[in-house]
Amino acid sequence: MSGPIVLHLLQTFCLSAHQARLNWGQMNILIVEDEPVLRDGLVDLLRGAGHVVSIAADGLTATQRGLDPDLDLVLLDIMLPRLGGIEVCRRLRLERPGLPILMLTAKGSEEDKVRGLSTGADDYVTKPFGARELLARVEALGRRVKAAPVEPEILEADGCRFDLGRCEAQRGGRTVSLTPREVGILRWLYRHRARAVSRAELLEQVWGLRADTETRTVDVTIANLRHKIERNPSEPRIVVCVKGVGYAWGAR
């Protein structure tokens, strides 16, 4: 499949790249694709459009390179060795919530699209795709990110200071380490601080589990988190329980 895709890309490459250079600025883009021919074609396309491009050929490498703070966008294939694209997307979204992710896949089923988007992908392109379509979607994501407010890495609530990038919390001169799951919970609750968040939503967005999974993982993790960050864990003021719903960011 990679041959026809690359041919289709190259047929419209020159005009599309020229238009892209005229219309939008340079971005730092990570391409995560294990098929060498397609990967090389994407590299040529995006570099020709004036972007800085890096590559990863497997999911584990992608999760490491995706943490680069200078990265502006990720093109992510779903079918990857070592770690699948859906899990890569979930991990990157947890660590870099504002990083744009564009899924590239040969799968065209509705279920795969829903899985990718619900895990946190911003957009979805099904192979084979044309160069103009891909560049247009990359441009659209770039515009969206520039217009969106940047989520803070430093939060303060009820006398506790959180450094989410370093996975740390500090209260009264005492610093404690936070797990990636705990950071994910804090990020999600803060992002949606205007409303309560259900346990099912936290399972899906932080753990990547199905909403109907029978588990007390969320409650146990939040109980441990409260012991680290609350003045009085039995009377929480940061991560509060909303009866009949789930949890909410309680600090004001």
N, C-alpha and C positions, 0 to 999 in steps of 0.2 A: 504493500500500500504506500510505502514511503516514496517510491519513485514517482508515481503520478502526482502526489501531493507537492513534491518539490518542483516538478515541471510546471504545475499550475502556479506555484508561487513565483517562479522565475519568469514566467510569461508576462506578468504584470509588475515585475520588480522595479524596473528602471523608473517608470512613470510614477509609481506609488511612492518610492523612496524620495524622488525629487519633490513631490507635493508635500510629503511629510516634513522635509527639511524647511520648506517655506512656511508651514503652518504651525509647527509646535517645537518646543525646546527639547534639549537633550535630557534623556532619562538613563538611569542606571538599572538595567534589566537583567534578571536571572532567568535563563532558559533551563528548564528541567525536562529532559527528553532523553530516552535511552537509545533511540534509533539514530545512528550516526549521520545517515544521509539527510534525514529530516532536520536533525539538530543543526547540521552545517548550513542547510538552506535558511533556517530561521536566523542563525547568526549573521549570515550575509545580508539578509533582508533588513534586519534591525540596525546593524552597523552602517549599512548603506543609507539608512534614514537618519543617521547622525547620532545614534545612541551608543552608550557604553554597555557592552554585553559580557556577561560571565555565564558559565555553563555548569550543570551538574547532571551526571548520567544515572544517578540512583537516588532513592528517597532519603536515605540517611545523610548523604552529602548535602542534599537540598535543605534539610532542616538545619544544618550547621551554617551553610552559606546564606540562608534566608534571614539569619540574625544580624547580618551586616547592617549597621545603622544608616549607611549611605545608599542602601538599596531602595529603589523607587517602585519596582513592579516585578512580579513573578509570573512567568508563563509556565504552567504546571501540567504535565501529562498525568493521566490517572493510572495507567498501567506502567508501573515502575518496578525494577528489582530492589530487593532489600527492604523497602518500605513503600506501600502503596500511596498514590497521590492523594487519596481522601484523608489518610492519616497525616500525611505531610501538611496538607491544608489545615487540618485541625490544630496541629502543633504550632504552625506558624501564626495562625489566627490568635492562639492563646498568648504567644510571646510578642507578636507584632500586630496588634489589633487593627492598626490603620494601614497596614501594607496591602496594596491592591494585588489580587490573585486572579489570573485569567486561566481557566481550565482548558487544556487541549486534549482531546481524546477521540479515538476511533469509534467509541461507543455512542450510539445515538438514542438509546432508550430513555423514556421519561424518568425511570427510576434513577438512572445514573446522573441525570441532570439535577434531579431533586436532591440526591445525596450530596453532590458537589456544592450546590448553592446553600443547602441547609448547614453544611459544615463550615461555611464562611467564604466560599469563592464569590468574587464580585461579578463575574461573567463567565460565559461558557461558549466555546467554539468547537463544533464537531468536524472532524476530518472527513473528506478533504475540504479545505477552505482556501479562499483566494487571498493574495497578498493585500489587496485593498481592504477587504473585510477585516483582516487581522490588524492592519495598521490603524484602521478607523476605531476598532475596539480598544486598542492600546491608547490611542489619543483620547478617547472618551474617558477611560479610567484615569489618565493623567490629569485631565481637566477636573474630574470629580474630586480627586485627592487634593488638588491645589485649592479648591473651593471649600473643602470640609475643614472644620476645626480640628486641631491636633489634640489627641487625647493626652492628658498629663501623665508623666511617669512618677511624679511626686504628688502624693495626696496627704492631707492632714485632716484628722477627724477625732474629736473628743480627746485631744491631747496626744494622739498617736500619729507619728509621721511614717508614711509608707514610701519606700523607694522601690517601685515595682520592677524597674529595670534590673536592680541588684537583688531582688527577692529578699528584701529586708524590711523590718518594722522596728521603730524606735520609740520608746516611751520612758521618760524620766532618766535619760542617759543610758538606758539598757537597750541593747540591740539584739533582736532575735531573727533567725533565718526563717523564711517562708518557703514552702514547697511550691513547685509550679502550679499544682492544683489550687492551692490557697490563693496564689496570685491571680489565677484565672477566675476564681470566685469573686475576689475583690474587684477585678476589672469589670466583670459582667454586671455586678450589682451597681457599681458606680456609673457605668455607662447607661444603665436603665434605672437610675435612682428616682425617677418620677413615678415608678410603679413597683408593685411586688413581683417577684420572680418565683415561678413554681420550681419544685424539686425536679420535675421532668425536664424543664427547660435547662436547668443547670447540668443535669445528666447529659443532655444532648450537646450543649455548647461547650462545656468544660471537659467532660469525660469522653465525649463522642459515643455515648451509649444510647440505645433505643429508649424512648420515653417510657415504655411499658416494662423496663427491666426492674425486677424485684430486688431492691437493694436498699440498705440504710447508709450507703457510702456517703451521700451528701450530708446527712445529719451528723455522722461521725466526724467527717472532715471539718465541718463548721464548728462542732464542739471543740475540736483541737485548736482550730484557728482562734476561737474566742479566748481560750486560755493564753494565747500568745499576745493578743492585741487589746482586749477589753480591760478596763479598770476592775470591773467585777464581772467575771464570766457568767454568773448566775443572773445578772441584770444587765444584759448587753445593750450598748447604745450605738454601736457601729453596724454590726450585722444583726438585725433584729428579726424575730419571727413574726410572720403575719398569719394569724390563725385561719385555717382553711385554705390558704394559698401557698405559702412557702416562706421566702425570706425577702428582706429589703435592705437597702442602704439607709440606715437610720440616722446618721449624723447630719446635722444641718448647720 
